[in-house]
Amino acid sequence: MFYKVKKYKNIVILSFIAIILSSCAYSFTGSSVPNHLKTIAIPFAVDRSGSGEPNMADNFTSTLIEKFISDNSLAITDKSKSDALLDCTINSISESPNIIQGGETVSTIRLTINARVIYKDFVLKKTVFEKNFSDYADYSNNGDVYTNRNNAITEAIEKLSEEILLAVVSDW
């Protein structure tokens, strides 16, 4: 009789532990944007790099907006209707030799874009972050260098936009 009571007591304890553990389940949806944020405004980026690249700010802004549309965590809207704001400034674009071959010939150049991003939560009326982001792409110094350089700018903007998106949707 004592053995049966002890057996049922153990079953009750194990059931209780199982219920507690199942209520502590963790779920990951891939995005951790707070529930009160549904929309974001991304005004045109300001280009203070002094690089003279005529379309860099427009390309940066449109690439960033495309990333947010594809991600679908926050809907893009006007600043007057948005829950959040992403204000971007391109501060610099720099180039440096990356690979030097024999005879001190530069075969690959590294192009780096630096941007300052301010992310504001209008609902809670606070600045979520104010950060510098930087990313790069390498291009060949041989052949059509102008096209190679433009492709590197596009690649660096793509990487930078992805990095900014991840900071917004997952750094909470």
Phi, psi and omega in degrees: 000314179297324180295319180294320179296317180295322179296314180293325178298318178295321179296318179296317180296315179296321178296318179298316178296319179297319179296317180296316181294323180291334179281349180260023183294143179254134176238147180233118181263355181094347179221142181236035177291132180301150184297335182282351178258118179242332185229157178218143175255135177233091178291165180301135180293149176265133179256106177250020183286334183071016184281338181081009177287113189295328186247009186298315181296319179295316179296320178298312181297313182293323177295317179297317179297317178300321178298317180292322178296317179294322182291322176066019176280323180227137178278142179277134179209180177289157180300323183292338182250002190269156174274337183214165181225139175239106184255118187241138175230124175277113185271325181200156169226125183232156179226139178214151178300136181251312179234125179246125181266180179306146182079012179059037176269128179280116180262332180225135180244137177262123178253125183239133177247132177245134180224147175256128183235130176244123181247117183244138175261109182286332182292311180270358178054056178213158174271120182286311173204159173223103191227158170262135176240146181214136174209167189219169170211149179259146175223153182284139178269012180246157178075222181278086186296324180300312179294318179301317181294315178298321177295324178293320177298315179299316180295318180295320177297319178300312180295317181296318179296319178297318180296319180292316178303312181298322179295322182287317187269350184229357183265032180270000000 
